[in-house]
Amino acid sequence: MTREERGNLIKGILFTSPWLIGFSVFVIYPVVASLYYSFCHYSVLQPARFIGFLNYKDLFTDPLFWKALWNTLYFAVFTIPLGFVMSLGLAMLLNTKVKGMAFYRLIFFIPSLVPMVAGSMLWMWIFNGEYGLLNNFLMKLGLANPPNWLMDVRFAKNAIIIMSLWGLGQTIVIYLAGLQDVPVSQLEAAELDGAKWFDKLIHVTIPMISPVIYFNVVMGIIGSFQVFGQAYIMTGGGPQRSTTFYALYLYQTAFEDFRMGYASAMAWILFVIILVLTLWVTKFSKEKVYYHGG
Amino acid sequence: MRLNLKTKAIILSSLVIFVSHLSGCADKGVSSDTVKVTYWEKWTGFEGDAMQAVVDLFNSRNIKNKDGKVIQVEMITTSQLDRRLLTAAAGGNPPDVAGVWTWLVTVYADKGALLCIDDYLKEAGITEERYVPVFWEICKYKDKMWGLPSTPASVALHWNKRLFREAGLDPNAPPKTIQELDEMAEKLTLIQLPNQKKPVSFYELKTKKNYEELLAAGKIIQMGFLPSEPGWWPWFWGYWFGGRLWDEKETVTCDDAGNIDAYNWVSSYSAKYGVDNVNKFSSSFGVFASPQNAFLSSKVAMEIQGVWMYNFIDKYATGMDWGAAPFPSDHGKLQDVSYIEADILIIPKGAKHPDEAFKFISFVNTQEAMELLCEGQRKFTPLKEVSEGFYARSENPNIRMFRKLAESPNGFITPKIIIWQEYQREIGFATDLIRNLKATPKAALTEARKAMQLRLDRELEVARRAEKEK
């Protein structure tokens, strides 16, 4: 390395140092520390005490851990495919050539700008069993006894799934960008070969936007396993713990019960679950995702 | 690239400004002959104003510390104080004084995060005799004192006299037993049946043969009483039936006979009025501090509430004709049962000015300051001695009754169990099952007891191990 190169390297490091320091202090250190604390009895107020795998052992026999995991899986299993169908469907509708399209696109994007807390408060009223807009509508449709959404154990989780479909604006925009990248020439060629709307969708559009789908599915997995805000605000985990999602239980153990070690162990298990699912999707994507560049 | 002197100077001075902002420049505007005590408090609104008046009074007295410096207290209103205090304490930068709930005293004291004030109390000559016993007890954990009360509270039955009159009940005769309460509640519960102009009371409805069918088709529009309203203390019903939540040592007892009786009573409301009916009716209530509050909007005629309720009646249901009396016990066997709470002023370990912090806490506990505070918050005082005119000045018409409840031997406080947060969540869950008739009280409470005993055992085991290593 010449003197000049070394000088450039130092300058380079100096210029990137704010990020390097920030990343080390606010990301690497907490990650490593939480791994260590997951093997400790740690209340934050006292020094951590190493207890080996006890937190992990306790977790596997903790019924609430399994309940929270089940609730989260249920949420993810419905939210990811429903979100995919809804956002792709809406993106396709918003990709048609209709007058005033910019306005429609705006309408569907706006909900994603509403903060989580405000959105949750709004949906609490929509779902209200007595005065709710939704039940009012259902009663007009002829349903005599609509559900008491947030207070009924059979419906509370589903209500949160419905609500999560409301804020799909960001995903729609990404799909829309992908759809606009689908080469018109290929769609026309398919049409000449006699392909109908559905054939074009399956054989041209979806393969061409497969990288976008892959990205959104991975983000969907990460997002749905971290569902927290809606349950924290709207139901507090109830009724009968039907909306105690993984992240909510983790929050309760860490910040209400002062069991940071246990919560750290939970966080690492969540990390492994998300990692495994993402790797699985990535493996699947190698066969199915088509990149224009090869 | 070479930087000229001017550019270097600009970069350097910007850095200095940035770093000085980061460090907070905490003592801005405080001269060297004063000491600033930071005080975190959870109150807002008129309750916050009442405490601020006490802080102002303290500051105006120019009270000095041992070095002759004047102590100035700055009160900072903090939301989610328990969580912020945790991070501040962990970060080694806690406030000098904090106003917390009693459960937090147990947890923090157990984890060594509070300063024990025994020596300070001795030095200042503050003794147990000055206080209504329960409030001294509230501040204790493992025979040591960890703080002093600021304002106290007790809970009682509140009833709506207009609704009593409309139901043909004597508006000045609240129920004396749980059984009387249940009967009155039936008379006060109104059901709107389909195709009928006037609602009918449950008491009347139940005389009909097919009343269950009628009830299912009807809609509750008013209830006499609901154990789930306001729903803040799903764990405490056992105390009116002689139950206890733990033995105050190592055993969880939430499924003792008293508790099972209590939750049988809770579930009787769901069985009587119908789970769906009650849930639907409950979802029509607005938030607590609003005119849509179940009690303030006259939807629920009787409710268990604290000494603070008067303030909300005054604000959101001005002119309401109401009364408050001790909440009745099972068959009236126990007299004056009440949940007693207090806000406690504590000094977190690591506080920069603990001596000065205690000076402030002891000032709040003088009769003058305490009465100013409690009058402002419209509560009673935790001090034994009450000045002449305090009760006369109080706007709360039931203030003496609330104070009497605090003096009752049947008053109970938040259990000083280190897993309290989990425990109350667990009982909340059990109550949820019981209320929805998804489990019998015995089954649900036994499950809760087993889960919580496991948790308590684990905590005790870790504590014992730590003790051994010491």
Interface residues (C-beta under 8 A of the other chain):
Chain A: H41 S43 V44 L45 Q46 R49 I51 D58 P63 N128 G129 E130 Y131 N148 L150 M151 D152 V153 G238 P239 Q240 R241 Q252 F255 E256 D257 F258
Chain B: R83 L86 T87 A89 A90 V107 Y108 K111 G112 A113 D276 N279 K280 F281 S282 S283 S284 I419 Q421 E422 R425 G428 F429 D432 L433 N436 K438 A451 R458 V462 R465 A466
